[in-house]
């Protein structure tokens, strides 16, 4: 039986949402940069300690899609959900050990800086990097914004479409304000507040769930399997991909996409530029990985607790994708009699999720706005004044945010899983190959970079409409249609190799002379990129 939200819990949640919106907006106003200080707007001067910067990175990395979506997969598919959560943590570890320091050393403000460090005249590459940034982050923004209306309707108990649309517009306006007013430092403070609330409330809920099962994880897992309706299959691999043409390949493709794509998304990589030294970025990433790993444990316990206490069928009835599982598991952990303290705790949980939506989209809008202002507009002018560039960045936040809000109101009643998957596929197929080649391959040319970004993106966009998330199943975006010709959940099986192959072919097509020229240019900055030397300013 699905737990019901009491009127007291709904009222307190509304008060919590209002308080969070007020406090976070005030924080952005207080910490906002001066009108002519680009370093403060783009990087916050690297003024955050490694601990606080690590919390901000973890906050940017754990989006609302991670909290609700991954929690839903764990509650509905058991073992497969745990593997997905572990893949999420592994992705950040890959960023930590392979890309974090070179990214910090090569970049300044945006991903375009890192990709074109060795290509001083690479304006075309900057424009392509901006286009891929927008293409990768816009779908994720739509998911979070559209989910805001559904989440608030679920918690507060209203069902009117007008109210849901109003929630999307109001929350979207807040997110634009965060990015435009607070810049990097303001959004970092919101991310820190978010991750502290999310982990703090989650640890208490996980403890309550384990207490219900006498602190025995085995008993929790057995109860979840017994209440899942599928028995031991809940604790075995493959339940999520049952019914597909090649379940094993589909699972490999999905997790490879998450591992390669998750940590390469631009709103996460931009946090590398806020560290003041290579040592700082290493310490920041250590804290970030620790925070994400702790959250993986929390969401695993709460997800299994939701299935054990509420039932898989009831979770699927509330939302076919299981996006309400984290909330249902949190409420069910309290038992039949909910005390005032437990009501306050549940309010903290809902407020943390609301803040997660706010912070996640604000970070994405900031990444897109920074790329538009710095890689597209400022690159056209030799000596653009800092004041003008910052004004352009703030206007870019508005230019990105308003269309995102309008599109979110249009897609709010469709399955949004294809949009989440699209973002990860673009990160894995276009951005990850471009970063690896740019940072480590000496002969990589401008043509190769453009081929990687464009070829990887086109491969994803061509394959994605044919996946089983778009059509051919009751939970797809178009359940009444069936044009499923690529029977996989993600495009990674083909698009990731295509992205790397396009980069290699583009470099080979540049000719030996072009490759040698790029090798010389790379060697001139190789020490700055790989050796952790002081950052070079253009």
N, C-alpha and C positions, 0 to 999 in steps of 0.2 A: 504494500500500500504506500502510495506517495505521501510523504509528510506535507502538512499544510503550513503555510506561513501565517502566523497570528497577526492580528491587526497591530499589536504592540510592536512586533518585529518590523512590520512594514513602516510604521511611523518612525521608529528609531533609525531604520535604514535611510529613509528620506532625509532625516535630520543629519545623519552621517554624510550623505552625498553632498548636501548643501554646505556643510562645514568644510569638507575636503576641498570643494571647488573654491570656496572663499579663501582658505588658508594658502592653497597652492598658487592661486592667482596673485595673492599678496606677496608670496615669496618671489615670484617672477618679477614683479614690479620693483621689489627691494634689491634684487640682485642683477637686474638688467644692466647691460653694458652702456657705456657712453656712445654718443652718436658717431664718433669718429675712431672707435677702437676696434679694429677688425679682429685682432688676436683675442680680445676678451669675448667678442660675440661668437667666433668660430670655435675657439678652444678653451675659453675661460682662463687663459694664461697658464694652463697646466697647474692651477692653484690647488686642486684637490689632492689630498693625501692618497697614497696607494690604496688604503682601506676604503675610503669614500669613493675613489674612482672605480675600484673593483665592484662596490655595491651598485654604482651607476651603470657599469657595463652589464652586470647581471640583471639589473632592472630593465635595460634596453633589450636584452636577449630574451627574457621571459615575458612574452606578450600575452594578451588576453587569449589569443588563439592557442597558446601553449597551455595556459591554465585550464581553460574550458575544453579545448579540443583534445589535448592529450589525456586529461582526466576522463573524458568521455570514452576514449579508445580503451583505457585501462578498465573502466567499469563494464564496457560491453564485450571486450575481447580478451581480457585477462593478460595472459603471457605476452601476446603481441603488443599490448599497450606498454608493458614494462620495457620491452625491447625498443619501442619508439622513444620512451622517456630516456633510456640509456643512450640512444643515438643522438638525442638532443644534447646531452652532456658531453658526449664524445666529440660532437661538432665544435663546441667551444674549446675543448682540449686541443683539437687540431689547429684551431686559430692560435691558441697560446703557444704551442711548440713550433709551428711552422711559419706563421705569417705575422704575428703581432709585432715583433721587433722590426723586421724589414718594413712593415707598413708604417710604423711610427717614424722610422728614419727617412723613408722615401717621401712620405706625404707631408702636407702642411695643413690644409683645411679640408680637402675633399678627396674622394677616391680618384677623381680626375688628376689631382696632383701626383698621387702615387703612380698611376699608370703612365703619366707623361714625364716623369722626372728625367728620363734619359732621352726624351724627344722634345727639345725646347720649342719647336715650332708645331707642336701637335694639336692645333686648334680643332681639327676634324676629330681627333681622338677624344678630346675633351667633350665635344658635343655628343659623340657616341656614348661616352661614359655617363653623361647626364641623362641621355635618352634611356639607357638601360637602368639607371637608378630610378627614374620615374616609373618605368615599366615593371620593375621588380617590387617597388614599395606601394604603388597605387592600389593593386589588388588587395594587399594586406591591410591597407587603410580602410578600404571598403568593408572588409570583413569585420574589423573592429568597430567601425562606426555603425554598420547595420546591426551588429550584435548588441550594441548599446541599447537600442530601442527594445529588442526582444528581452534582453536581460532585465531592464527596469520594469518591463511589463510583467515578467515572470515573478520578480521579487515583490513589486508593489501591487500586483493583482489587478491591473487594468488590461483591457484587450483592444481598445480602440486604435485604429490605424492612425488617426490624426495625432493622438498622444504619442505614439511610438515615433512618428515622423518628427514631432516637436522635440522629443528627447534627442534624436539624432542631430537636429539642427543646433540645439542649445549646447550639447556636448562638443559638437564640431567647432562651434565658435570659440569655446573655451580652449580647445586644442590649438587653434590658430593663434590665439592670444599668447599662450605659453611659448610657442616657437618664436613669434615675432617680438615679444617683449623680453623674455628671459634669456634667449640665446642658449648657448651650450651650458653655461653655468646654472641658469635657472632650470632648464630641463633636467640637468644632473641632480639637483636637489630634489626635484619631484620623483625621479627614479629611485633615489636613496630612500625617501619616505615610503614609496610604494613597496620596495623589496623588504624593508623592515616590517611593515604592516603585514605583507603577504606571508613572509616566513614566520613571523611571530604568531599570528593567528593560526596559520597552518600547522605549526608544531603543537599547539594546544589541542587543536581538533584531532590531529593524528594520535596524540596521547589519549584522548577520550575514546577514540575508536579502539585502540589497543586495550584500553582498560575494560571495554565491553567484552573482550575476548581473553581476559585474564593475562594480558601482556604476552600472549602466545601468537606470534605471526603465523605459525602453521595452522592454528585453529581458525584464524581469520581467513586464510587462503582456502581452507576446506569449506568453511561456511559460504564463502563467495562462490565456489564451484557448485556447491549444493543448491544455491539460490539463483544460479545462472540459467538454468533450464537446458544446459548442454553438458552437464556433468564434468568428467575429467578433461574433456576437450578445452575447457576454459583455462586449464593450466598447461596446455600443450601448444606448440607452435602451429600457426596456420589458420586459426579460426577467422581472423579478419579477412583473409584472402580466399576463403572457401568459395567455390563456384566460379572462379576465374579460369581462364584457359591454361595458365601456367602459374599456379599459386606460389611456387618457390621463387621463380624469376621475378614475380610481382613484388614479393617481400624484399628481395635483394635490391631491386630497383628503388623501392620506396625508401628504405633505410639509407642507401647510398646517397640519394637525393637530399635527405635530411642532414646527413653528416657533412656533405660537401657544400650544401647551399645555405644552411642555417646561419653559420657564423660569418659567411661572406656577404651577407646583405648589408647595404651601405650604412644603415642607421646603427649597425653594430661596429663596423670597421671604423666609422668616424670617431668612435670613442678612443681609438688608439692614439689619435693626434693630441689628446688632452694630457698625455703623460709627458713630463718634462725631460725624461731621460730613458735610456734603454732599461736601466735597472728599475725605474718606476713602472714601466709598462709590464715588466715581468712580475713584479710584486702585485700590481693591480690585477693582472690576469689570474694570479694564484687565488686571490680573494674571490674573483668572479666565478672561477670554476668551483671553488668550495661552496659558494652560495647556490649555484645551479645544482650541484650534486645533492646538497641538502634538500633542495626543493623537489628533486626527483624522488627522494625517499618519502617526503611528505605526500606528494600527489599519488604515489603508489599506495600508501596506506589508506588515504582518503578514498581513492577510486575503488579499491577492493572493499573498503568499508561500505561504500554506497551499494555495491552489488550484494554484499552479505546482509545488510540491514534493510534495504529498500527492495531489492530484486531487479534483475536485468530487464525483465519485461516492463516494470513500472518506469524505469529510467528511459527505455526506448519509447515508451508511450508519451512521456513528457517531452522528449526531443529525440527524433530518430538517430541523430548523430551523437547523442549523449552529452551535449554541451551543458546540461544542467546537473550532471552527476556530481560535480564538486560541491555545489550548493546543497543538493539533496543529501549527500554523504555527511556534510557538515551538520545539517539540521538533524539527521537521524542519529548522529553520535550522542545527542543530548538525552535520548530516551523519551518516553511518553510524557514525562512531567518536565517542562522547561522552566528553569528558575530565572530570576531576573538577571543573575550573573551570566547564565548561558545565553539569554537574549542579547545581552550586551556583547558577548563574544561573537554571536552570529552577526550582529550589526558590524562588528569589526571585520569579519570575513567578507561580507557584501561590500563594505566600504573599500576594502583592499582590492577587490576585483574591479570595482568602479574606478579606483585610482589607477589600476593596471591599464584599463582602457585609455584613460586620459593620458597617462605618461607614454604609453607605447605609440599612440598616434602622434603625439606632440613630437617625439623623437624622429618619427618617420617624416613628418612635415618639415622639420628642421633640416634633415639630411637632404631632402628634395630641394628645399629653398636655397640652401647653401650651394648645392651643385648648380642650380640655375643661375644664381647671382655670380658665383665665382668662375665656373667653367664655361658659361655661355656668354653672359653679358660683359663681365669684367675682362674676359679674354679678347673681346673685340676692340678694347680701348687700351692703348699702350700705358697710359698713366691715369687710371681712374682714381679719383679721390676716395679715401676710406669712408668718408661720410656718405658719398653717393653709393658706394658698393653696399654699405650696410642698409641704406634705404631700399636698394634693389632687393636685398635679401629679405627684408620684412615684407615688401610688396609681393615677392615670390611666394612667401608663406601663404599670403592671401590667395594668390593665383593658383596654388596647388590645393589649398584647403577647400575653397568654395566648390570647385568641380567635384572633389571627393565627396563632399556632403551631399550634393545633388545626386550623384550616381548611387550613393549609399541608400538614399530614400527610394530609388528605383529597384534595387536588387534585394531589399530587406526581406522579401517573402520567398526568395529562391534559396536553394542549397548553396552555401558559400564555400564549401570544401574545395571546389575547383579553383577558386581564387587563391586560397592559401597554398594549394599545391603549385599553382602557377608561379607564385613568388619564389618558392623554394627551388623549383625547376630552373628559373632564370638565374638564381644565385649559383646553382651548381653547374649549369651548362654554359653560361656566358661570363659571369663575374669571377668565379673560381679559376677557370683556365686563364683568363686575362691576368689575374693577380699572380698566379704561379709563374707564368711565362715572363711577365714584366719584371718580377722581382728576382728571378733566378736564371733566366736564359739569356746569355750574352748576345746572341745573334737575332733576338726577337725584334722585328721591324714594326714600323707604323702600320704598314699594310697588314701584317700579321695580327696586330692588335685590333684593327678595324674588322678583319675577317673573323676573329674570335668573338667579339662583341655582337656583331651583326649575324654571323652564321649560327652561333649558339642560341641567340634569341629567336631567330627564324625557325630553327629546328623545334624549339619548344612550342612556338605559336602554331606551327603546322601540325604537330602531333597532338597537342592538348585537346582540340575539339573531338578527336576520335577516341579519347579515353573513356573508361566506364564511369568516371565521375561526372561527365557532362550529359550522357544519355545512356539509356539501356537498363536502368534499375530504378526501383521506387524512391531511392534516396538521392538520385542524381539531380543535376540542375534542371534538366528537362525530362521528367519521368515518363511523359507520354510519347516521347520520341525515341528512336533507336538508330543512331548513325555511328555506333560504336565499332570502329574498324581497327583500333589499336587497343587490344584487350588488357590494358594495364592501368594501374591507379596513377602512376606518374609517367613522365616522358623520359626519365633519367637513363633508362637502359640504352636508348639510342642518342638522346640529345647531349649527354655528357661527353661520350666519345666524339660526337660531331663537333662540339665546341673546341676540344683539344685538337682535333684533326684540321679544322678550319684555320686555327692559329698557325699550325705547322705548315699547311699548304700556302697560306698567305705569306709567310716568311720565305719559303722556298721560291715562291713566284716573284719576290722582290729582287731576286738575283744575288750573286755573290758579292757584288760591289756594295749593294745596299746593306746586306748582312754584316759585311766587314765594317762599314761606317757605324752601324748600330753597336757592334762589338766595341769599337773604340769609345763611343759615347758612354756605353755602360761601364767600361773599365774606369772612366773618369769619375764616376760616382759610386763605383762598387763598394769602396770602403765606407761611404756614408750609409749605404743601404744595408750592408751585411755586418759591418764591424761594430755598429752601435756608437759611431762617432757623433759629435755634436751635430745637430740638425742644420742643414744648409738652407739658407733662405734664398729664394730666387731673386 
